[in-house]
Amino acid sequence: MGEQQSRSGRIRGTGKRRRSPEPGARPKALTAAAWTAAAVVLLGGTGLGFVYVQLDGNLKGVDIDTQLGGDRPDDVDNGSLDVLVLGSDSRSGDNAKYGEDEGGARSDTAMVLHVYEGRQKASVVSIPRDTLIDRPACASDSGGGTVPGAGHQMFNTAYEVGGPACAVKTVEKMSGIRMDHYVEVDFTGFKKLIDELGGVEITTRQAIDDDKSHLHLKPGTHTLDGEQSLGLVRTRKSVGDGSDLGRIQLQQAFMKALINQVKDVGVFTSPKKLLGLADSATKAVTTDSDLASVKELMGFANGLKGIGPGDMKMVTLPVRYDPADLNRVLPLRRQSQRVWDALRQDEPVPASATKGSAGDQGDAGQVVRSR
């Protein structure tokens, strides 16, 4: 059957844009390479069509393009790919034990993944959830109407008031970069995915004792299960300066360990493991509607197979603490613009762009290391 083009201009079944020579990017921090390969082997090697249908039925999609319409940055034709990746902190259902909702779900973790032309390198820009930004007007996520734009708002309130579309719109207004895709993973899905991978091996250089994240680790090497991994990426009080910026450093260190684990996991040796991994992954994620099928996700994820920890630059959006409230941070405008400009031009983020940023200080990222 010939190639068919989606409304966004990507070639269906490949995850590519028309201009891109190779497929691109990944669900939640890069576990995609393993579970997508699993799905390909399982479905293509055995011909179990009913399994394909099952996995397709697990996926949830959000039509970002229709909701945002034409009020978006231009889609720059340089062969790169930009993905907004969110970790949702909704406390409903199985997530209730992590605390009570404070008015609705919020984006606990936010990262812009930029995959460079050629699909051999990538940059990740973490956006602190406590960053004070100008939030644009968005369609309400609670059913009808519009939520007016507002200044001096925490970044994660965009998701709270307007869901995924508002989060995408807010990032696009901040960065001037059009997001090609959206991927969201919640607490419970994250845990199950790590468990299916067999855990993630890390080494801690100091003890971690955080009652709020329910994580207690002695110095040394550990294989974290899903519950412990979730605790690690939520830990903030017992490392660094106890801020969200320290937690982001932990998250970035964990991502590197996770990438290593994905490359080592033996997903091809057991059909049962393959199916379990693919089933958990497709249940874990919510994507934009263009990715909400196994066929699209297989092409989407395949492009990152060759990207390892050494091929990925991870930075935090340049910020400073708000003098009026040290629990909040303010973007360093000129430096932040340099970060976004680099990505827009498909160039590496210059080290000078993050120099002096509060997010570039502290040693929380040195607490955890991978093999």
Buried (B, 14 or more C-beta within 10 A) or exposed (E): EEEEEBEBEBBBBBBBBEBBEBBBBBBBBBBBBBBBBBBBBBBEEEEBEEBBEBBBEBBBBBBBBEBBEEEBBEBBEEBBBBBBBBBBBBBEEEBEEBEEBEEBBBBBBBBBBBBBBBBEBBBBBBBBBBBBBEBBEBBEBEEEEEBEBEEEBBBBBBBBBBBBBBBBBBBBBBBBBBBBBBBBBBBBBBBBBBBBBBBBBBBBEBEBBBEEBBBEBEEEEBEBBBBBBBBBBBBBBBBBBBBBBBBBBBBBBBBBBBBBBBEEBEBBEEBEBBBBBBBBBBBBBBBBBBBBBBBBBBBBBBBBBEBBBEBBBBBBBBBBBBEEEEEBBBBBEEBBBBBBBBBBEBBBBEEEBBEEBBBBBBEBBEBBBBE
